[in-house]
């Protein structure tokens, strides 16, 4: 029994190490979302590893996710709670705010096996992401699998 437990822990460990980040960026030429795959930076939690990629798009791609905006992340059953610094989200245009949410939500749903994403700011519930997009309710996987959202 002890050997089986150790073998299962090793397999689970390899499964976690094999996780791949799927970050969505905006193509400069076509203004569409493009998925890029990255290996996980094991020195930091996987959600922060995903956001590190979103903060620094590869050449030829654009990111609307403000650098350093993620404050914390929590996994609860089949949901992820993303906590953002409100001051990092200030001054976004309607277009930038919408695109940032597209990038964040599509990237989270492509990387993690969760069904809902909740967004809060400064550790508290909020009504809007920056100035325009309603974040008072959760975002469901079923609506956030394609670019653009329909």
N, C-alpha and C positions, 0 to 999 in steps of 0.2 A: 504494500500500500504506500509506503514511504517513497519507494522508487517511482511509482506511478505519479505521485504528487510532484516530485522533483522534475520528472519528464514533462508534466503538464506546465509547470512554471517555466521551464526552458522554452517550450513551444509558444507559450503566451508571450514570453519575452521577445522571441524572434518575430512574432506577429506584430508587436508594438514597434520594434525596430524597423520592420519592413514598411511601415506606414509612409505613404507618399503624400506630399502636399500638392493640391491642385489649385493654384491661384489663377484667378481670372483678371486679365488686363484688357485695356482698350487699345485696339489697333489704330495707330495714328492715321492710316490711309483710309480705312473703311468705317471707323467709328463703331466697331462691333467688338463684342467680348471674345477673347481668345484664351483658352486654357493652357497654362504652362505647368509642367510637372517638375517638382523639386524634391530632393531628399530632405528628410527632417534633420534640423540641427539639434542633436541630442543634448546639447548643453543647456537648452532652455525648454520650457514647456511647449508642446506642439502648437497650441493656439498662438503663442507669441512667435514661434518660428514661422507660422503662416503669415502673420502680420509683418514680420521682417521682410518677407518676400513682397508683400503688397506695398510696403513703403518704398521699395527699390525696384521698379519695373525693369525688365531687360531692354536692351536697345531696340528702338522701333515701336515700343509700346508705352502706354501712358497709364498712370494710376491716379485716381482721384481720392485715395485714402490718405488723409493727412498724416505725415510722419509723427510717431509717438502718441497717437490718439488713443490707443487701447490702454486702459487703466488696469483691468482685471478680467478674468474669464472663469466661469464656473460651469461644470457639467452636472446636470440634474436629470437622472433617468435618461430620457430620450430627448433632452433639450440642452441647449447651450445658452448661458446668459453672458452677454458681452457688455462690459462696463467701460464707458468712454469718458475721457476728460472733456468736459463741456468747452473749456477755453480753446482746445485744439480744433473744435468743430465750428468756431465762430467765423462769420464772414463768407461762408460758402454760398455760391450762387445756387439757384434751383437746379440747374443742369449738373453742377459738380456734386451736389448733395445726392441727387438721384443716382448718378453714376457710382458714387462711393458706396451707396447702399447696395446697388446691383453687384458690384465687385465683392463686397464683404459677404453678402448672403449667398451668392452663388459659390464663392470659394469655400465657405464653411460647409455648405451642403454637399459639395463635391469631395471634401476632405474627410468629413466626419459622418458617421452613421447616426444622425439625429433627425428628429422630425420637426422640431421647433427651435427658433432662435428668438430670444428676448433681448432687447437692447435697453440699457439703462445708462444714466450719466451721473458721474460723481457719486456712485453708490446708491442713487435714488431713482425711482421711476420718473420718467419725463414724458412730455407730450409730443415733442418734435425732436428730430435728429439734430438739425442745426436751426433752420427757420421754417422749413416747409414740410418735410416728410413726417407723417404721423408714425410714432413708435410706441403709442400707448398700448397696442396689442402685440401679440407675438407674430412672427413670420413663419409660415408653414412650408415644409419641403414641397408639397404638391404644387404650390404656386411659383416656387423659385428654382426651377430646374432648367429653364431655357433663357436665352438672351435674345431679345429683350423680353421683359415680363409682359404677358398678355392680360 
